[in-house]
Amino acid sequence: MNANRFLVNQRGPATFTKSTQRAVTWRRALLGCHRVAGSRFNAVTRIVGACCFCWLVNTSTWVSAQGTLAGALQLLREDRGAEQLVNRSMLRLAQEYGTPLYLYDRQSIVSQFHAVDSAFRDAFSHVRVFYALKANSNPAIVELLKSQGAGAEVVSGGEVVLARRCGVPASDIIFTSSSKSPDELDLAVREGVVVNVDSRDELEQLQQVAARLNRLVRMSIRVNPAVDPDTIHQINTGKTESKFGIHLSEGLALAAFARARELPNLQICGVHCHIGSQITVPESYRLAAEKMLNFVQQLQAELDVKLQFIDLGGGLGVPYHDGETVMTPVQLAAELRSVWQSGVKTLGYEPELWIEPGRYFVAPSGFLLVRVNSVKQTPVRTFVNVDAGFNTLARPAMYGAFHRVRVIGKSGNVESVDIAGNVCETGDLLATDRQLPLPAAGDLLVILDAGAYGFSMASQYNSRPLPAELLIEGDEVRVIRSRQTLDQLIPLPGD
């Protein structure tokens, strides 16, 4: 029994309170003992630690969430949207803050981070966990994950500035983008972040910027390992035809490292790959890790290059369907451990392992609260028209992505409905063919697992203001982004 498994629930993460944090501390103290003592004590401490952890979480965490807004969010995960607590809580939020409205469960984010952090620290001697800011770039969430120990993986100059303003040290930021502008390279060099180079052209540009500023730049190179993780086409980044990285094939990545070694203002620190997002099985990760470690051995043998880190990217998936089971962080760490141990034994030294999840930390925390504007029954379909569209949540229209939907305060009278957005396009459907209690105008719906690539991909299309964002802890509400007003959306000429 591994205590980390308790943190990954197919219906959503456990609420992670101060009592749960104490449980983590107890568990880590016990696990620290087994590293000093023998194997028999090792086994005993793991079992005792896991049992103590689960007992403390069960008896403290779930009880503390009852009757609160956070408890209402957990009931929504469990498809209990008709319960009084849920109805009362969602009505309260809609009345006070309006709709559409993004809600984030703070303790969910913390628990998801510690699920990954604990799993990998148990399996690897030297590991660093980064947060991929593109998943949700709200400063409050970035600060929260930074406070838990996460570094920042960023993909734009704006995200570099965001991470720095949230207090992330430059040494804990890796800047990854396949198309960095001259201004972004200048900013990255001035800030001192790790620059993850994506092409030979960019490599030469980075040297020019570093020379002009008289800086020594810590850098890595993103490689394309030609691994297909069998995920959605638009977020599959590891296959051969992807735009990302320098290919391992034909010696292209090796030649890029050889050139980087010749450039006086560049310090080679690592190698990076990221094969895709929403990956739910470990096999593709294992294959990518094997290819990366073989390449690192080649770098040492042919170029005498030793690396400080090997970054295997992120992409750890989450369950979007009720009852769905996906790979846990414990399972992924276990799958990678044997590959890693074999690889570093051949190398003769051990680089740090870097990983950079985004979706896994924040997706289950997010809920999009919407209001029903009208219900239209046609000869072929029933449309439930709501006050959000793909300008608010783009994933269903962009990827055909599935999100669970709950009707608040209703049960029974189930019909097949489409949840239609308020954007003036036929493709603006947030959910299709869902068996749901038939709502009426004025009712509330909640769309689950909207914490990743929700607000961060939102737009003002159709001249609609951006929604507010709330961070919820227990029964406390913190406005972490105010609703945009029409005056802010449409400034007067000359403003």
Order of alpha helices (4+ residues) and beta strands (2+ residues): alpha-alpha-alpha-alpha-alpha-beta-alpha-beta-alpha-beta-alpha-beta-alpha-beta-alpha-beta-beta-alpha-beta-alpha-beta-alpha-beta-alpha-beta-beta-alpha-beta-beta-beta-beta-beta-beta-alpha
